[in-house]
């Protein structure tokens, strides 16, 4: 051949066939026989097309890049007679065999599920082969899908497949991916990267194909999906300390984690899990970012971690009081509850700010506003000391927005008496001793040396002592002893000798079938080995939430050796996990009587200097509550993930005009 066209002016590269059954066939017609001979011998060799041939000099579909030969073959000599035809096969020695691709078959309609580890090896073998994979993603997430072309030896190469990638939301047509990317756009050798944002939750697909539409046994690739899916728990308190488990795909021991742009130390504890200790944070939502410095892959959970009062509201539980003498504390605290906006569940660890005018003060809180963190029932309370006569409004607010208010009316008098508690609830069938604390003020100042009479008005009870004298803080005390109570007990505390003014204290019986146990604080603690747990506080209440005094609560405490969360076995790309059996180190049982506020405080259990899981079951009547405490090594000694210092921005759409995937 001379030049690029034949005698008719047609390009030589217009020859060939679109019939796929003729792939790999070459027709060398018109070979000349030398004059005077009936046959001729020709030597034929196989070699790759020159990689410099591109554009107008390229060969067929390989304009985008030549494919390195798989295997080799020696030179072959064939003898051809005039008018004859010879078929000669060329067997490539050491060529790639058809791979055992466990991810086949797959199709757009029936994609394969992303493996738990988020990494796998597959091939594009067979002309026009396309591979499709599916997974479920939440809204406001980003993920990175990396595909690296490799040769038969597993080495990254740009001379085999040219992977192009696409992503689809449920309901999309195969030929219209919402996001796509052409080959080798990433820094790692022979890697194509697709980075996607999801605006809605749903099932999504990612696909892999060769840019040329080709497929061969040596068109192999490794794939990795880096995707942060969900947190457990997804809401934490502002105090921090909680162990948070992040689940997703594609985690490695080099994955870095940051919260709101600030790096944290985390640990990969399983193929699809990362654990970290939550730091102290302000109320709000935080983006959880993952990055892999080795490859540049990133994933984000935008606003994925909810802290404290974020996405929550305030409910006023109590904002009312009787008139309160100046110089005394209102008997009913201003109480609020923080609940989740979506489902109304209590929010523990939220910041509540109580603001009060100068006529009153928040007890034991010199700051203004006074900051209180909600307990495990989502409740925050402020006791109010009245300093001046008149109405005062106390406002509780969240740093994320929203407020409620309660009012206290101060009463000015030359002599007044007030009780720390106006009513107590005691179950029938128990024996209990309920304290009464009475405070006497004269012209708003607590007064010592004032005699107080404690008078039983009605009910089955013994009041002892029947009188006492106020101490230096203006407080006098007595106790009301009841047994097998069936009706109310009414007691008055009066200033002697005139028995005026007076305040009334009531004890109300409750059936034990109505008992409930509330976890107030201490549940879910996670500390470093060597630190001490805080006490666990529970409250015994009736069916409507009134605190119950004198209730025996039995606490069954088991200290167990804390196993690693998973025992893992990896076979190729398959990861299997199982839980290890726990070993009990010690057990004990204690019975604690609830106080006049219904509170039961279990002292912090003593544990050995090793990771443990403490399991506590508290029971009273038909009510029970389970509490779990854990201690871990300070550095979570498995595979340590270093701190992150940056978070890469995701390009929402590399090539498509649509900006993000919509869940459908």
C-alpha positions in Angstrom: 0.0 0.0 0.0 1.1 3.5 -0.7 -0.8 6.4 0.8 -4.1 6.3 2.7 -6.5 5.6 -0.3 -6.9 3.0 -2.9 -7.2 3.5 -6.7 -10.8 4.6 -6.3 -9.9 7.2 -3.7 -11.5 5.3 -0.9 -9.7 5.2 2.5 -8.2 1.9 3.3 -9.7 2.1 6.9 -13.2 2.0 5.5 -12.8 -1.7 5.0 -13.9 -4.2 7.6 -17.2 -5.4 8.9 -19.6 -4.4 11.6 -20.4 -8.0 12.2 -19.2 -8.8 15.7 -18.7 -12.5 14.8 -15.9 -11.4 12.5 -14.0 -9.7 15.3 -10.3 -10.6 15.2 -10.4 -11.6 11.5 -8.0 -10.0 9.0 -8.4 -10.6 5.2 -5.0 -10.2 3.5 -6.3 -10.4 -0.1 -4.5 -9.8 -3.3 -1.1 -11.0 -2.2 1.2 -11.1 -5.3 2.9 -14.2 -6.5 6.3 -13.5 -8.2 6.5 -14.0 -11.9 7.4 -17.5 -12.9 6.2 -19.0 -9.7 2.9 -20.8 -8.8 3.2 -20.0 -5.1 4.9 -17.8 -2.6 5.8 -18.0 1.1 5.0 -15.0 3.3 6.2 -14.3 6.9 3.5 -12.8 9.1 4.1 -11.3 12.6 1.8 -9.6 15.1 2.6 -6.3 16.8 0.6 -3.5 18.5 -0.3 -0.5 16.5 2.1 2.3 17.0 0.9 4.4 20.0 1.8 7.6 18.1 -0.9 6.9 15.5 -3.8 9.2 16.5 -6.3 11.4 15.0 -6.2 10.9 11.2 -3.7 8.0 11.5 -5.6 6.2 14.2 -7.1 2.7 13.7 -10.8 2.4 14.0 -12.2 2.7 17.6 -8.6 3.0 19.0 -8.4 6.7 18.3 -8.7 7.3 22.0 -5.7 5.1 22.7 -4.1 1.8 21.6 -4.5 -1.3 23.7 -1.4 -3.1 24.8 -1.2 -6.7 23.4 -2.0 -9.5 25.8 0.6 -12.2 25.5 2.9 -12.7 22.5 3.1 -14.8 19.4 6.1 -15.8 17.2 6.4 -15.1 13.5 4.4 -17.4 11.2 5.2 -18.4 7.6 2.4 -19.4 5.2 2.7 -20.6 1.6 0.0 -19.5 -0.8 -0.7 -20.8 -4.3 -2.1 -18.7 -7.1 -5.9 -18.4 -6.6 -5.7 -20.2 -3.3 -6.8 -19.3 0.2 -5.2 -20.1 3.6 -6.6 -19.6 7.1 -4.0 -19.1 9.8 -4.8 -18.8 13.5 -2.5 -16.8 15.7 -2.5 -18.1 19.3 -1.3 -15.5 21.8 0.9 -17.2 24.4 0.4 -16.0 27.9 -2.7 -14.0 27.0 -5.3 -13.1 29.5 -7.8 -15.8 30.1 -11.5 -15.1 30.6 -11.6 -13.8 34.2 -13.8 -15.4 36.9 -15.8 -12.2 37.5 -18.1 -12.8 40.5 -19.9 -9.6 39.8 -21.4 -11.0 36.6 -24.0 -11.1 35.4 -25.1 -7.5 35.9 -27.3 -5.2 33.9 -28.9 -1.8 34.2 -32.2 -3.5 35.2 -30.6 -6.0 37.6 -27.5 -4.3 39.1 -25.2 -6.0 41.6 -25.1 -4.7 45.2 -22.1 -2.8 46.3 -20.0 -5.2 48.6 -19.7 -4.4 52.2 -16.1 -3.4 52.1 -16.8 -1.0 49.2 -13.9 -2.3 47.1 -13.9 -5.0 44.5 -12.2 -6.2 41.3 -14.1 -6.9 38.1 -13.7 -6.9 34.3 -15.2 -5.6 31.1 -15.1 -8.8 29.1 -17.1 -9.4 26.1 -17.6 -6.7 23.4 -19.7 -3.9 24.7 -19.8 -5.2 28.3 -21.2 -2.7 30.9 -21.2 -3.3 34.7 -23.8 -1.8 37.0 -23.9 -1.7 40.8 -26.5 -0.4 43.2 -26.7 0.9 46.8 -29.0 3.0 49.0 -28.0 6.5 49.8 -29.4 9.1 52.2 -30.1 12.7 51.3 -27.4 15.4 51.6 -24.6 13.0 51.1 -21.6 13.0 48.7 -19.6 10.1 47.5 -16.6 9.2 45.4 -16.6 6.3 43.0 -13.1 5.4 41.7 -12.3 2.9 39.0 -8.7 2.0 38.1 -7.9 0.1 35.0 -5.4 -2.8 35.6 -3.7 -5.4 33.5 -3.6 -9.1 33.9 -1.1 -8.8 36.7 -3.2 -6.3 38.6 -1.0 -3.4 37.8 -2.6 0.0 37.0 -2.3 0.7 33.3 -3.6 3.2 30.8 -3.1 0.8 27.9 -6.0 -1.4 28.5 -9.6 -0.4 29.4 -10.6 3.3 29.3 -13.2 3.3 32.1 -16.0 5.8 31.8 -18.5 6.1 34.7 -22.1 7.1 35.3 -24.5 7.5 38.1 -28.3 7.2 38.0 -31.1 7.7 40.5 -34.1 5.4 40.6 -36.3 5.8 37.5 -33.6 7.2 35.2 -33.1 5.8 31.7 -29.8 3.9 31.0 -28.7 6.3 28.3 -29.2 9.4 30.4 -27.1 9.2 33.5 -27.5 12.2 35.8 -23.8 12.4 36.4 -21.0 11.0 34.2 -17.2 11.2 33.8 -14.8 10.3 31.0 -11.7 8.2 31.5 -8.6 9.0 33.6 -9.6 12.3 35.1 -8.0 11.6 38.5 -4.5 11.9 39.7 -3.9 8.2 40.6 -2.6 6.2 37.6 -5.2 4.9 35.2 -8.1 6.1 37.5 -11.5 7.5 36.6 -13.3 9.4 39.4 -16.9 10.2 39.7 -17.9 12.5 42.6 -21.6 12.9 43.3 -24.0 14.8 45.6 -27.4 13.4 46.6 -30.3 15.7 47.4 -32.8 13.0 48.2 -32.7 9.6 49.7 -33.2 6.6 47.5 -31.6 3.7 45.5 -28.8 4.7 43.2 -26.7 3.0 40.5 -23.2 3.5 39.3 -22.0 2.0 36.0 -18.6 1.2 34.3 -18.0 0.8 30.6 -15.1 1.1 28.2 -14.9 4.5 26.4 -14.5 2.7 23.0 -17.4 0.4 23.7 -14.9 -2.5 23.7 -14.5 -5.4 26.0 -11.7 -8.0 26.5 -10.5 -10.5 29.0 -7.7 -8.1 29.9 -10.0 -5.2 30.5 -9.9 -5.5 34.2 -10.4 -2.9 36.9 -10.5 -2.3 40.6 -13.4 -0.2 42.0 -13.9 1.6 45.3 -17.0 3.5 46.6 -16.2 5.9 49.4 -19.5 6.8 51.0 -20.4 7.9 54.5 -24.0 6.8 55.1 -25.2 7.2 58.7 -24.2 7.8 62.3 -25.3 5.9 65.4 -26.3 7.9 67.4 -27.1 10.6 64.9 -27.8 13.1 67.7 -25.4 13.7 70.6 -25.2 16.0 73.6 -23.0 19.1 73.7 -20.8 17.6 76.5 -19.3 15.2 74.0 -17.7 11.9 75.1 -20.2 9.7 73.3 -18.8 6.9 71.0 -20.3 7.5 67.6 -20.3 4.7 64.9 -20.1 5.9 61.3 -21.4 3.3 58.7 -20.8 3.3 55.0 -18.6 1.9 52.2 -14.9 2.0 51.3 -13.3 2.8 54.6 -9.6 2.1 55.1 -7.0 2.7 57.8 -5.9 5.9 56.0 -9.4 7.4 56.0 -9.4 10.8 57.7 -12.4 12.2 59.6 -13.4 15.8 60.4 -16.5 17.4 62.0 -17.5 20.8 60.8 -14.0 21.2 59.2 -12.1 20.3 62.5 -10.1 17.1 62.4 -10.8 14.3 64.9 -9.1 11.0 65.6 -11.1 7.9 64.6 -10.7 4.2 64.3 -11.8 1.7 61.6 -13.4 -1.1 63.6 -14.9 -3.0 60.7 -15.1 -3.1 56.9 -17.9 -0.6 56.9 -17.6 1.1 60.3 -15.5 3.9 61.8 -15.7 4.9 65.5 -14.8 8.1 67.2 -15.3 9.9 70.5 -17.5 12.9 70.0 -15.7 16.1 71.2 -17.4 18.9 73.1 -19.4 20.9 70.6 -21.9 23.7 70.5 -25.5 23.2 69.6 -26.0 22.9 65.9 -25.6 20.5 62.9 -22.2 19.4 61.7 -21.0 18.1 58.4 -19.0 14.8 58.8 -16.3 14.7 56.1 -14.1 11.7 55.1 -11.0 12.0 53.0 -8.4 9.6 51.8 -5.0 11.4 51.4 -3.6 8.4 49.5 -6.1 8.8 46.6 -7.9 12.1 47.2 -11.3 10.4 47.5 -13.8 12.2 49.7 -17.3 11.8 51.1 -19.5 14.0 53.2 -22.6 13.8 55.4 -23.8 17.3 55.1 -25.4 18.3 58.4 -25.2 14.6 59.3 -24.4 15.0 63.0 -27.0 16.8 65.2 -25.7 18.2 68.4 -27.8 19.5 71.4 -30.7 21.8 70.6 -30.4 21.7 66.8 -33.6 20.7 65.1 -35.4 20.8 68.4 -38.0 22.9 70.3 -38.9 23.9 73.9 -41.9 22.7 75.8 -42.8 24.4 79.1 -43.4 21.7 81.7 -43.9 24.1 84.7 -43.9 27.8 84.9 -46.4 28.4 87.8 -46.0 28.9 91.5 -48.0 30.2 94.5 -47.0 33.6 95.8 -43.4 33.3 97.0 -42.2 35.3 100.0 -39.3 37.6 99.3 -36.0 36.0 100.3 -37.2 32.4 99.7 -36.9 30.0 96.8 -40.0 29.2 94.8 -41.2 25.7 95.6 -41.7 24.8 91.9 -38.7 25.2 89.6 -39.2 26.6 86.1 -39.0 23.4 84.1 -38.8 22.9 80.3 -38.2 20.0 78.0 -36.3 20.0 74.7 -37.9 17.7 72.2 -37.0 16.7 68.6 -38.9 18.7 66.0 -39.7 15.6 63.9 -40.8 13.0 66.4 -41.1 14.8 69.7 -38.6 12.5 71.4 -36.7 14.0 74.4 -33.3 15.6 73.5 -30.6 15.0 76.1 -27.5 17.2 76.2 -29.1 20.3 74.8 -28.2 23.8 76.0 -31.0 25.8 77.7 -30.5 29.4 78.8 -32.6 30.8 81.6 -32.8 34.6 81.7 -34.2 36.4 84.8 -34.7 40.0 85.8 -32.9 41.6 88.7 -35.9 41.0 91.1 -35.1 37.3 91.1 -32.1 35.1 90.8 -31.4 31.6 89.5 -30.2 29.5 92.4 -26.6 28.3 92.2 -26.0 30.1 88.9 -24.3 33.5 89.1 -24.2 33.8 85.3 -26.9 35.7 83.4 -28.3 34.0 81.4 -27.9 30.8 83.3 -26.9 27.8 81.1 -28.4 24.4 82.0 -27.8 21.2 80.0 -30.9 18.9 79.6 -30.8 15.5 81.3 -31.7 12.2 79.6 -35.4 13.0 79.8 -34.7 16.2 77.8 -35.5 18.3 80.9 -33.8 21.4 82.3 -34.9 23.2 85.4 -34.1 26.4 87.3 -35.0 27.2 90.9 -35.8 30.8 91.4 -34.9 32.9 94.5 -37.3 35.9 94.9 -35.5 39.1 95.9 -38.2 41.7 95.4 -42.0 41.8 95.6 -44.0 41.7 92.3 -44.2 39.5 89.2 -41.0 38.4 87.4 -40.8 36.6 84.1 -38.2 33.9 83.7 -37.5 33.0 80.0 -35.9 29.8 78.9 -34.5 29.8 75.4 -32.4 27.6 73.0 -29.3 28.9 71.3 -30.8 27.6 68.1 -34.0 29.6 68.5 -37.2 29.4 70.4 -38.2 30.3 74.0 -40.9 29.8 76.7 -41.6 31.7 79.9 -42.8 31.3 83.4 -43.8 33.8 86.1 -43.0 34.1 89.8 -44.8 36.5 92.1 -42.9 37.8 95.0 -44.7 38.5 98.3 -43.4 41.1 100.7 -44.3 40.4 104.4 -42.8 41.1 107.8 -42.8 37.3 108.6 -43.4 34.5 106.1 -42.8 30.8 105.8 -42.3 28.6 102.7 -41.8 24.9 102.0 -39.1 23.4 99.8 -41.7 20.9 98.6 -45.5 21.2 98.6 -46.5 17.7 97.7 -45.0 14.2 97.7 -46.2 10.9 96.2 -45.8 7.7 98.1 -46.9 4.2 96.8 -49.4 2.2 98.8 -48.0 -0.7 100.7 -44.6 0.9 101.6 -43.1 2.5 104.7 -41.4 5.8 104.1 -40.1 8.8 105.9 -40.6 12.1 104.0 -38.7 15.2 105.1 -40.3 18.6 105.4 -38.0 21.7 105.1 -39.6 25.0 106.1 -37.8 28.4 105.6 -38.8 31.5 107.6 -38.0 35.0 106.4 -38.6 38.4 108.2 -38.7 41.3 105.8 -37.1 39.1 103.1 -34.2 37.9 105.2 -33.9 34.3 106.4 -34.1 34.3 110.2 -32.6 32.0 112.7 -34.1 30.9 116.1 -37.8 30.9 115.0 -39.8 28.0 116.4 -41.9 26.1 113.9 -44.8 23.8 114.6 -45.5 20.8 112.3 -49.2 20.0 112.6 -50.9 17.0 111.2 -54.3 18.1 109.9 -55.5 14.6 108.7 -54.3 11.3 107.5 -52.5 8.2 108.9 -49.0 9.5 109.6 -46.6 10.3 112.5 -44.9 13.8 112.3 -41.6 13.9 114.2 -40.4 16.1 115.6 -43.6 18.1 116.0 -41.7 21.3 116.3 -38.2 22.6 115.6 -36.3 25.9 115.4 -34.8 27.5 112.3 -31.1 27.3 111.8 -28.7 30.0 110.6 -30.1 29.6 107.1 -33.7 30.1 108.4 -34.6 26.5 107.8 -36.4 24.1 110.2 -37.0 20.5 109.5 -39.2 17.5 110.4 -40.3 14.2 108.9 -43.6 12.6 108.1 -43.6 8.9 108.6 -46.2 6.8 106.7 -46.9 3.1 106.3 -49.4 1.3 104.1 -50.9 4.6 103.0 -54.4 4.5 101.5 -55.4 8.2 101.6 -53.9 11.7 101.6 -51.9 13.0 104.6 -52.1 16.8 105.2 -49.5 18.6 107.4 -49.0 22.3 108.1 -45.8 24.0 109.0 -46.6 27.1 111.1 -44.7 29.9 112.8 -45.1 29.5 116.6 -46.6 30.5 118.9 -49.5 31.9 117.0 -49.3 29.2 114.3 -49.4 31.8 111.6 -48.4 32.1 108.9 -48.6 28.5 107.7 -47.9 26.4 104.6 -49.4 23.0 103.8 -47.6 19.9 102.8 -49.5 16.9 101.2 -48.6 13.3 100.8 -50.6 11.4 98.2 -50.7 7.6 97.8 -50.1 5.9 94.4 -50.7 2.3 93.3 -47.5 0.5 92.7 -48.8 -0.8 89.3 -48.3 2.7 88.0 -44.6 2.9 88.7 -42.3 4.2 85.9 -38.5 4.5 85.8 -36.9 7.4 84.1 -33.2 7.6 83.2 -32.0 11.1 84.3 -28.3 10.9 83.8 -25.4 8.5 83.5 -26.7 6.1 80.8 -24.6 5.6 77.8 -21.3 6.8 79.4 -18.2 6.0 77.4 -14.9 6.7 79.2 -11.2 6.0 78.7 -9.7 3.1 80.7 -8.5 4.5 84.0 -11.2 7.1 84.3 -14.2 6.8 86.6 -17.8 6.6 85.7 -20.2 9.2 86.9 -23.1 8.0 89.2 -26.3 6.8 87.4 -29.4 8.7 88.4 -32.9 7.4 87.9 -36.3 8.8 88.9 -39.3 6.8 90.0 -42.6 8.4 88.9 -46.2 7.5 88.6 -48.0 7.2 85.2 -48.3 11.0 84.8 -44.8 11.8 85.8 -45.1 12.7 89.4 -42.0 11.7 91.4 -42.5 9.0 94.0 -40.7 8.9 97.3 -39.7 5.9 99.4 -39.6 3.4 96.5 -37.1 0.6 96.7 -35.3 0.2 93.4 -33.2 -3.0 92.8 -30.1 -2.5 90.6 -28.5 -5.6 89.1 -25.0 -4.7 88.0 -22.8 -6.9 85.7 -19.3 -5.8 84.7 -18.3 -7.6 81.5 -15.1 -7.7 79.5 -15.7 -5.6 76.4 -14.9 -7.6 73.3 -13.9 -6.1 70.0 -17.1 -5.1 68.1 -16.3 -7.6 65.4 -14.3 -10.7 64.6 -13.6 -10.4 60.9 -12.5 -12.8 58.2 -11.6 -11.6 54.7 -11.7 -13.9 51.7 -10.9 -12.0 48.6 -13.4 -9.3 48.4 -15.8 -11.0 50.9 -15.8 -9.8 54.5 -17.6 -11.8 57.1 -18.1 -10.6 60.7 -19.4 -12.0 63.9 -19.6 -10.8 67.5 -17.3 -12.3 70.1 -18.6 -13.8 73.3 -18.5 -11.6 76.4 -16.8 -12.6 79.7 -18.4 -11.5 83.0 -15.8 -10.1 85.4 -18.1 -9.3 88.3 -21.7 -8.9 89.3 -23.5 -7.3 92.2 -26.9 -6.2 93.4 -28.1 -3.1 95.4 -31.4 -1.8 96.6 -31.8 2.0 96.8 -34.7 4.0 98.2 -36.0 6.9 96.1 -35.8 10.3 97.9 -38.6 12.9 98.2 -38.0 14.0 94.6 -38.2 10.4 93.4 -34.5 10.2 92.6 -32.4 7.1 92.9 -28.6 7.5 92.7 -26.5 4.4 92.0 -22.9 5.1 92.9 -20.4 4.7 90.1 -19.4 1.0 89.8 -15.7 0.1 90.3 -14.2 -1.5 87.2 -10.8 -2.9 86.4 -8.2 -1.1 84.3 -9.3 -2.7 81.0 -12.1 -2.1 78.5 -15.4 -3.1 80.0 -19.1 -3.0 79.4 -21.2 -2.4 82.5 -24.8 -3.5 82.2 -27.3 -2.4 84.8 -30.9 -3.4 85.1 -33.0 -1.3 87.5 -36.4 -2.7 88.6 -39.2 -1.6 90.8 -42.7 -3.0 90.7 -43.5 -3.7 87.0 -41.1 -1.0 85.8 -37.6 -1.5 84.6 -34.8 0.4 83.0 -31.5 -0.7 81.3 -28.3 1.3 81.6 -25.1 0.5 79.6 -21.7 2.0 80.4 -18.5 1.3 78.5 -14.8 2.0 79.0 -12.4 1.9 76.0 -8.7 2.5 75.5 -8.1 6.2 75.1 -6.9 5.7 71.5 -9.3 2.9 70.6 -6.5 0.5 69.9 -7.5 -1.1 66.6 -6.6 0.4 63.3 -6.0 4.1 64.0 -7.2 6.7 61.5 -5.2 9.9 61.7 -6.7 13.3 61.9 -7.9 15.1 58.9 -6.8 18.7 58.0 -8.8 19.4 54.8 -12.0 18.3 53.1 -12.0 18.3 49.3 -14.9 20.0 47.6 -17.1 17.7 45.5 -17.8 18.7 42.0 -21.5 18.1 41.9 -21.5 17.2 38.2 -18.3 16.7 36.3 -19.9 16.7 32.8 -23.6 16.6 33.1 -25.7 19.9 33.2 -27.7 18.5 36.2 -26.1 19.2 39.5 -27.0 16.4 41.8 -28.8 13.1 42.1 -32.4 13.2 43.2 -33.8 10.3 45.2 -37.0 8.9 43.7 
